[in-house]
Amino acid sequence: MIAFIGEQPIPNLVPIKIKKPNKTLLVFTKLTKSKAENIKKLVDLKITKIEKCEVDPYDIFYINNKR
């Protein structure tokens, strides 16, 4: 599952809790980094492996190359 982290963490947290994917990629910016950290703390790591990816929200070429 790919979760694009915004200001409101609940829309990201609920699908993770319900779907229980094998792996979840949290994509966030400097502005939403704390939200991503909070989500990681709230998710039971037995349910899903969490990976994080910090991106620049305005540089689409950089984001594309982060894959």
Helices and strands as residue ranges (DSSP letters): E 2-4, H 10-19, E 23-28, H 33-42, E 49-54, H 60-65
